[in-house]
């Protein structure tokens, strides 16, 4: 089965009276027809990358505030299997 990956903002997290891409957002998965949606992660500031590491496994690299993390997600159950912090990258 295929799934839809969804990113959405539901709160004005930066208090600028606008709901837009500058607000923290949630990610989740739904069935292809849009039903059976479930949030997987919330309060994300930026998605840095995604990939399917196996047919039912999704890797999501994201930033929450100053922390960069990678989450391994089981798509059919819409559950995070493991989350690991990534080291900060320093630019010269």
FINUBA-324867 format. One record per residue (C-alpha): x, y, z; residue in one letter. Coordinates in nm, 3 decimals. Example, Ala and Ser with C-alpha at 12.3 -4.5 7.8 and 13.67 -1.06 7.14 Angstrom:
2
       px       py       pz  resn
    1.230   -0.450    0.780     a
    1.367   -0.106    0.714     s
//
This chain:
92
       px       py       pz  resn
    0.000    0.000    0.000     x
    0.119    0.352   -0.071     x
    0.082    0.638    0.175     x
    0.060    1.016    0.156     x
    0.324    1.214    0.346     x
    0.172    1.533    0.489     x
    0.325    1.848    0.644     x
    0.093    2.109    0.795     x
    0.095    2.401    1.037     x
   -0.205    2.427    1.268     x
   -0.091    2.701    1.509     x
    0.066    3.043    1.477     x
    0.377    2.933    1.667     x
    0.578    3.248    1.592     x
    0.289    3.479    1.692     x
    0.296    3.692    1.374     x
   -0.083    3.655    1.322     x
   -0.024    3.444    1.010     x
   -0.042    3.070    0.957     x
    0.239    3.003    0.710     x
    0.561    2.813    0.639     x
    0.742    3.008    0.911     x
    0.537    2.835    1.184     x
    0.630    2.505    1.344     x
    0.442    2.218    1.183     x
    0.345    1.852    1.212     x
    0.415    1.563    0.979     x
    0.215    1.247    0.934     x
    0.083    0.989    0.693     x
   -0.259    0.915    0.543     x
   -0.403    0.664    0.303     x
   -0.396    0.766   -0.067     x
   -0.755    0.893   -0.048     x
   -0.662    1.121    0.247     x
   -0.836    0.915    0.514     x
   -0.686    0.758    0.826     x
   -0.440    1.041    0.884     x
   -0.212    1.024    1.190     x
    0.047    1.273    1.314     x
    0.391    1.118    1.354     x
    0.595    1.418    1.472     x
    0.495    1.766    1.587     x
    0.661    2.102    1.650     x
    0.904    2.068    1.360     x
    1.076    2.383    1.239     x
    1.232    2.246    0.922     x
    1.253    1.919    0.729     x
    1.609    1.875    0.604     x
    1.558    1.549    0.415     x
    1.346    1.239    0.366     x
    1.395    0.896    0.214     x
    1.240    0.552    0.208     x
    1.501    0.322    0.363     x
    1.284    0.011    0.308     x
    0.938   -0.048    0.160     x
    0.765    0.032    0.493     x
    1.028    0.253    0.656     x
    1.069    0.628    0.617     x
    1.364    0.833    0.741     x
    1.304    1.197    0.826     x
    1.586    1.439    0.906     x
    1.446    1.747    1.075     x
    1.519    2.046    1.297     x
    1.336    2.133    1.617     x
    1.470    2.463    1.745     x
    1.850    2.415    1.738     x
    1.840    2.034    1.749     x
    1.881    1.829    1.432     x
    1.743    1.476    1.454     x
    1.668    1.176    1.239     x
    1.355    0.969    1.294     x
    1.295    0.621    1.158     x
    0.921    0.577    1.101     x
    0.721    0.261    1.036     x
    0.476    0.386    0.774     x
    0.190    0.129    0.810     x
    0.167    0.178    1.188     x
    0.259    0.550    1.163     x
    0.488    0.511    1.463     x
    0.837    0.645    1.525     x
    1.067    0.347    1.576     x
    1.371    0.546    1.686     x
    1.485    0.908    1.702     x
    1.852    1.000    1.718     x
    2.019    1.339    1.746     x
    2.265    1.435    1.476     x
    2.575    1.638    1.557     x
    2.562    2.007    1.478     x
    2.743    2.114    1.166     x
    2.977    2.403    1.219     x
    3.070    2.632    0.934     x
    3.405    2.812    0.936     x
//
